[in-house]
Amino acid sequence: MKVVADLDLCQGHQMCQGEAPDVFGFDEDADVVVVLQEHPDQSVRPQVRAAVQYCPAMALAMTDEE
């Protein structure tokens, strides 16, 4: 799995951090998400999927790419 964030779409809501805090961080200076783990373990797939689903700006995506 690969996690991708579109920083042009990110609005800094930080919902992703609530869903998958080990995968997503936040850059307060830039007010955007930071992907902490581009290729997280499959065990956190449900949390990453929730973060992608609940992102208000639809700035996140996940692929099956390794």
Secondary structure, DSSP 8 states (H G I E B T S, - for coil): -EEEE-TTT-----HHHHH-TTTEEEETTTTEEEES-SS--GGGHHHHHHHHHH-TT--EEEES--
